[in-house]
Amino acid sequence: MAIKVLIVDDSGFFRRRLKEIFSTTRQFEIVGMAENGRDAVDKTLQLSPDVITMDYEMPVMDGISAVKEIMSKKPTPILMFSSLTYESAKITLDALQAGAVDFLPKNFEEISRNSSKLRRSLFNKLKAVAKSSKSTPSPVEDTNSSANPVRSSLSRPLKSTAKSDTVPTKISSNSALDQEIPQRLTNVRKQKVASSDNSLPTKPSVSTSAERLRRIQSPQNQPSSGKKNSTQPEMRRDTTQQLDKTNGKQKHFTDVNKSLSISKSSKLGRKALRGRCDVIIIGTSTGGPAALTSVLTELPSNFPIPIVLVQHMPGNFTKAFAERLDSLCHIKIREAKNGDSLDRGVALLAPGGMQLMIDKQKRVRVLPGDNRVNYKPCVDITFGSAANIFGSNVLGMVLTGMGSDGRDGSRLLKNRGATIWAQDEASCLIYGMPMAVVNANLADEVIGLSEMADRLIGEFCR
């Protein structure tokens, strides 16, 4: 059955071109078109689309207001179109926080010439979030991973069947380090083991979009509005409700993910990390902005381990995202710059469209993204450089996202004795990247998103 799509844009040209693009495949059916946010809300209620494409700047009602009303009245996966400017990035992040699932750059040139790259990105993103009631979704490929942040998610996942055929290769630089890491990643990919067929994502069952989005939109899954001031971690009990002393509100915690993560972690065994971790590197893609917000806002300002964040996202978006995280978190968060040191209580976000590595002086190197490398920034490359510099003293964390970025880098880290945590299926929006790591038997622990901050605090602060 075709995926039902509602197109929302105030530009008649844009609506017509999207309709023409969708008409090239039988996988999608255009059930309606709306020219403003109010029209979008009404048609969502009338037509019950499986997915919505949404502009953000429209008359009568803007896109963010429409997203909020749709998510309150009839939760539906929404893909935003956004221009690649700093101001647009901030608006798009607002839309993601309001409930939008993902976004694509709004490039009129590509729309005009009916770009095949645009078609693949659009179709794959929509297939990743729509028709999730099907037990075996169509394979999706993260073909536009550098523009791939997403939404608030403490929900049941869609499982990604994405494969990446692009092997990280030499980054534009003459140093031995730049040549070594991508080459080691290439060698890892060539290794054949008995379980190699199981290391790739498979086609599992998924929950319905409406159920997933209702859980995502519940009050306990929304980030707090102001930056917290705390130097000590809050001791949290394993109860379903707890008072948040910073704002007097009551937080609600479910024990479902906790029980899942504990049972899985106990089977895999735990490593004691205190005293043997020099850096934490967190890699993520689709669903990452919300997942990172969930984890990082719980860490105290004196968190003792430097953190590096690798989120698939375009260049102008990472600066805005870092600023947003910094306004919400106890720790300091900023977009990484070449030569930055790794400091306690600071998380550095890899710039979009670039690659982040760590050199022998244990400083950050920000390098131009090579077109032969599929992801910019690439989790594999950052993991690989950390393995080369820190050896076993690394905690690598792989969170929600399409594709398998992070798997090969995790293998390099494991070969040096480092520790890998993967987000569990139940709390992922897209169970692709973590699944690739788990299926390759590289995860030391599989942990629910709601438990990750507690685990970090327990390992390093208590």
C-alpha positions in Angstrom: 0.0 0.0 0.0 1.3 3.4 -0.9 2.4 5.9 1.8 -0.1 8.8 2.0 1.5 12.2 1.8 0.2 15.7 2.6 2.3 18.5 1.1 2.2 21.8 2.9 3.8 24.9 1.4 2.7 28.4 0.5 4.6 28.3 -2.8 2.5 26.9 -5.6 5.6 26.1 -7.6 7.1 24.1 -4.7 3.8 22.1 -4.2 3.6 21.3 -7.9 7.2 20.2 -8.2 7.0 18.0 -5.1 3.8 16.4 -6.6 5.7 15.7 -9.8 8.6 14.1 -7.9 6.3 11.9 -5.9 4.5 10.9 -9.2 7.7 9.1 -10.3 7.1 6.2 -7.9 4.1 4.2 -6.7 5.5 4.1 -3.2 3.7 7.4 -2.4 0.2 8.8 -2.9 -0.4 12.5 -2.6 -3.7 12.8 -0.6 -3.8 16.5 -0.4 -1.9 19.8 -0.6 -2.2 22.8 1.8 -0.9 26.3 1.4 -0.7 27.4 5.0 -0.5 26.0 8.5 -4.2 26.3 9.3 -5.1 24.4 6.1 -2.5 21.8 7.0 -4.1 21.2 10.4 -7.6 20.9 8.9 -6.4 18.5 6.1 -4.5 16.4 8.5 -7.6 15.8 10.5 -9.7 15.2 7.4 -7.3 13.0 5.3 -5.2 11.2 7.9 -1.9 11.2 6.0 0.9 8.8 6.9 3.4 11.6 6.7 3.5 15.4 6.1 6.1 17.6 4.3 6.0 21.1 5.9 7.4 24.5 5.1 8.0 26.7 8.1 7.3 30.2 6.8 3.7 30.5 5.7 0.8 33.0 6.0 -2.2 32.5 8.3 -0.4 30.0 10.5 3.4 29.2 10.4 4.9 25.8 10.2 6.0 25.5 13.8 2.5 26.4 15.1 1.0 23.9 12.7 3.4 21.2 13.9 2.4 21.9 17.6 -1.3 21.7 16.8 -1.0 18.6 14.6 1.0 16.8 17.3 -1.6 17.7 20.0 -4.6 16.7 17.9 -3.5 14.0 15.5 0.2 13.0 15.9 1.7 12.5 12.5 5.3 12.2 11.3 6.3 15.6 9.8 9.3 16.3 7.6 10.3 20.0 7.5 11.9 21.8 4.6 14.5 24.3 5.6 16.9 26.6 4.0 20.6 26.2 5.0 21.0 29.4 7.0 21.8 30.0 10.6 18.4 31.6 11.3 16.6 28.8 9.5 18.6 26.3 11.5 17.3 27.8 14.8 13.7 27.7 13.4 14.1 24.2 12.2 15.4 23.1 15.7 12.3 24.7 17.1 10.2 22.6 14.8 12.0 19.5 15.8 11.4 20.3 19.4 7.8 20.9 18.6 7.4 17.4 17.2 8.7 17.3 13.6 10.6 14.1 12.8 13.3 15.3 10.4 14.2 17.9 7.8 15.6 18.4 4.4 17.3 21.4 2.9 14.9 23.5 0.7 17.0 23.8 -2.4 14.9 25.4 -5.3 17.7 24.6 -7.8 17.5 20.9 -7.0 13.7 21.0 -7.0 13.7 22.8 -10.4 15.9 20.2 -12.1 14.3 17.3 -10.4 17.6 16.1 -8.8 17.9 12.4 -8.4 19.8 13.0 -5.2 16.9 15.0 -3.8 14.5 12.2 -4.8 16.5 9.6 -3.0 16.9 11.6 0.1 13.2 12.6 0.2 11.9 9.1 -0.4 14.3 7.4 2.0 13.6 9.9 4.8 9.8 9.5 4.3 10.0 5.8 4.2 12.0 5.8 7.4 9.2 7.5 9.4 6.0 6.7 7.6 3.9 3.5 7.3 5.6 2.2 10.4 2.8 -0.1 11.1 4.2 -2.4 8.4 6.0 -5.3 9.8 8.8 -5.2 7.2 9.5 -1.7 6.0 11.3 -1.0 2.8 15.0 -0.6 3.0 16.1 3.0 3.5 19.5 4.5 2.9 20.9 7.6 4.6 21.8 9.3 1.4 21.9 12.8 2.9 23.4 12.1 6.3 25.0 15.6 6.7 21.5 17.1 6.9 19.9 14.6 9.2 19.0 15.8 12.7 15.7 15.0 14.3 13.2 15.2 16.9 12.2 14.5 20.4 12.3 10.8 20.9 11.8 8.6 23.9 9.8 6.2 21.8 9.7 2.9 20.1 11.9 2.8 17.1 11.7 2.3 13.4 14.5 -0.1 12.5 16.7 1.1 9.7 17.8 -1.4 7.0 20.2 1.1 5.7 23.6 0.1 4.3 26.4 2.5 3.5 28.6 1.4 0.6 30.9 4.4 1.0 34.2 3.5 2.7 35.9 6.4 4.6 39.0 7.2 2.6 41.9 9.7 2.8 41.0 13.0 4.2 42.5 16.1 2.6 45.7 16.5 4.5 49.3 15.3 4.3 49.8 14.1 7.9 50.3 10.5 8.7 47.4 10.6 11.1 45.0 11.8 8.4 46.0 8.9 6.2 46.1 6.2 8.8 42.6 6.4 10.3 40.6 6.2 7.1 42.9 3.4 5.9 42.4 1.5 9.1 38.6 1.9 8.6 38.9 0.5 5.1 40.8 -2.5 6.4 38.2 -3.1 9.1 35.5 -3.2 6.4 37.5 -5.9 4.5 37.7 -8.2 7.5 35.4 -11.2 7.1 34.2 -13.0 10.2 31.8 -15.9 10.5 29.0 -13.6 11.7 29.5 -11.0 9.0 26.0 -11.5 7.6 24.5 -10.8 11.0 26.4 -7.5 11.4 24.1 -5.7 9.0 20.7 -4.3 9.9 17.8 -6.6 9.2 14.1 -6.0 8.7 12.2 -6.2 11.9 8.8 -5.1 13.1 8.0 -1.6 14.2 5.3 0.2 16.2 2.7 2.5 14.7 3.5 6.1 14.0 0.6 7.4 16.1 1.7 5.4 19.1 5.3 6.4 18.8 4.6 10.1 18.3 2.1 10.2 21.2 4.8 8.8 23.5 7.3 11.3 22.1 5.0 14.2 22.8 4.2 13.3 26.4 5.3 16.0 28.9 8.1 14.0 30.4 9.9 13.9 27.1 10.2 17.6 26.6 13.4 19.4 27.6 13.4 22.1 30.2 13.3 25.6 29.0 16.2 27.2 30.9 19.9 26.5 31.6 20.3 24.7 34.9 23.0 25.6 37.4 24.3 22.6 39.2 27.6 21.2 40.2 26.4 18.0 41.8 24.5 15.2 40.2 21.0 14.6 41.4 20.5 11.2 43.1 17.4 9.7 41.3 15.4 6.9 42.7 13.9 4.1 40.6 10.3 5.4 41.0 7.8 6.5 38.5 7.6 10.1 39.7 10.1 12.4 41.3 10.3 16.1 42.2 12.6 18.2 40.0 14.0 20.6 42.6 15.4 23.0 40.0 11.9 24.2 38.9 9.4 22.6 41.3 7.8 20.5 38.6 7.3 16.8 38.8 9.2 14.6 36.4 7.8 11.3 35.4 10.1 8.3 34.6 9.0 5.0 33.1 10.6 1.8 34.3 10.1 0.1 30.9 13.3 1.1 29.2 15.2 0.7 32.5 14.2 -3.0 32.9 15.0 -3.7 29.3 18.4 -2.0 29.5 19.3 -3.6 32.8 18.5 -7.1 31.5 20.5 -6.6 28.3 23.4 -5.0 30.1 23.7 -7.8 32.6 23.9 -10.3 29.9 26.7 -8.5 28.1 28.6 -7.6 31.3 29.9 -4.3 32.5 33.3 -2.7 32.5 34.4 -0.4 35.3 35.3 2.9 33.7 36.4 5.1 36.6 40.1 6.0 36.2 40.4 4.5 32.7 38.5 6.9 30.5 40.1 10.0 29.0 37.2 11.0 26.6 33.6 10.1 25.8 32.5 10.3 22.2 28.8 10.2 21.3 27.8 9.5 17.7 24.2 9.8 16.4 22.1 10.8 13.5 18.3 10.7 13.1 16.7 11.4 16.5 20.0 12.7 17.8 19.2 16.2 18.9 16.5 15.0 21.3 18.6 12.0 22.5 21.6 14.2 23.1 19.4 16.8 24.9 18.0 14.0 27.1 21.5 12.8 28.2 23.5 16.0 28.4 21.0 18.1 30.4 21.3 15.6 33.3 25.1 15.9 33.6 26.5 18.2 36.4 28.7 21.2 35.5 31.7 19.5 37.0 31.4 16.3 35.0 35.0 15.1 35.0 35.4 13.6 31.5 35.7 15.6 28.2 32.9 14.8 25.7 32.9 14.9 21.9 29.6 14.9 20.0 29.3 13.7 16.4 25.8 14.5 15.1 25.0 14.1 11.4 23.9 17.7 10.6 24.8 20.4 8.0 27.3 23.2 8.8 25.0 26.1 9.7 22.9 23.9 12.0 25.6 22.6 14.3 26.4 26.1 15.6 22.8 26.8 16.4 22.4 23.3 17.9 25.4 23.8 20.1 24.1 27.1 21.3 20.7 25.5 22.1 22.3 22.7 24.1 24.5 25.1 26.0 21.5 27.1 27.1 19.9 23.9 28.5 22.8 22.1 30.1 24.9 22.3 33.2 28.1 21.5 31.2 29.4 23.9 28.6 28.7 22.9 25.0 30.1 24.6 21.9 30.8 23.9 18.3 34.4 22.5 18.0 37.1 24.6 16.4 40.4 23.5 15.1 42.9 23.3 18.0 40.4 23.1 20.8 41.6 21.2 23.8 39.5 18.5 25.5 38.4 19.8 28.9 36.4 18.6 31.8 32.8 19.9 31.9 32.9 20.7 28.2 31.3 18.9 25.2 32.5 19.8 21.7 30.1 19.3 18.8 31.7 18.3 15.5 30.9 21.0 12.9 28.5 19.9 10.1 30.1 19.3 6.7 33.5 18.7 8.3 35.4 15.9 9.9 36.6 15.9 13.5 39.7 14.0 14.6 42.0 14.1 17.7 45.7 14.6 17.2 48.7 13.4 19.2 48.6 16.5 21.4 45.0 15.4 22.3 43.6 18.4 20.6 40.7 18.6 18.1 41.4 18.8 14.5 38.6 20.0 12.2 39.2 19.0 8.6 37.4 19.6 5.4 34.9 16.9 4.5 36.0 14.6 1.7 33.3 13.9 -0.9 34.3 10.3 -0.9 33.2 10.0 2.7 29.4 9.6 3.1 29.0 11.2 6.5 30.2 14.7 7.4 30.9 14.5 10.2 31.6 10.8 10.4 31.4 8.9 13.6 33.7 6.2 12.3 36.5 8.7 11.6 36.3 10.3 15.0 36.1 7.0 16.8 39.1 5.8 14.7 41.3 8.8 15.6 40.4 8.4 19.3 41.4 4.7 19.2 44.7 5.7 17.7 45.4 8.4 20.4 43.7 7.1 23.6 43.7 3.3 23.0 41.5 1.7 25.6 40.7 4.9 27.5 37.7 5.8 25.4 33.9 5.4 26.0 32.2 5.3 22.6 28.4 5.8 22.6 26.3 5.1 19.5 22.8 6.5 19.7 19.7 6.6 17.4 20.2 7.1 13.7 19.9 5.7 10.1 22.6 3.7 8.5 25.6 2.1 10.2 28.0 4.9 10.9 29.9 4.1 14.1 30.1 0.4 13.5 33.6 0.3 11.9 34.9 2.9 14.3 33.6 0.9 17.2 35.5 -2.1 15.9 38.7 -0.1 15.9 38.0 1.1 19.5 37.2 -2.5 20.6 40.4 -3.7 19.1 42.3 -1.3 21.4 40.3 -2.4 24.5 37.9 0.6 24.6 34.3 0.4 25.8 31.2 0.8 23.6 27.6 1.6 24.7 24.7 1.3 22.3 21.3 2.8 22.7 18.6 0.2 23.1 15.9 -0.5 20.4 13.0 0.6 22.6 14.2 4.2 23.0 15.6 4.8 19.5 13.6 6.8 16.9 15.6 5.0 14.2 17.3 1.7 15.3 20.0 1.7 12.6 23.4 2.8 13.9 23.0 1.1 17.3 21.7 -2.1 15.7 24.7 -2.3 13.4 27.0 -2.1 16.5 25.0 -4.6 18.5 24.6 -7.1 15.6 28.4 -6.9 15.1 28.8 -7.9 18.7 30.7 -4.7 19.5 28.5 -3.3 22.3 29.7 -3.8 25.9 26.3 -2.6 27.0 22.9 -1.9 25.5 21.3 0.9 27.5 17.9 2.7 27.4 18.1 6.5 26.7 16.6 7.4 30.0 19.3 5.5 31.9 22.4 6.8 30.0 22.9 10.0 32.1 22.5 8.0 35.3 25.1 5.5 34.1 27.5 8.3 33.2 27.1 9.9 36.6 27.4 6.6 38.4 30.6 5.7 36.6 32.4 9.1 36.8 30.8 11.3 39.5 30.0 9.0 42.5 
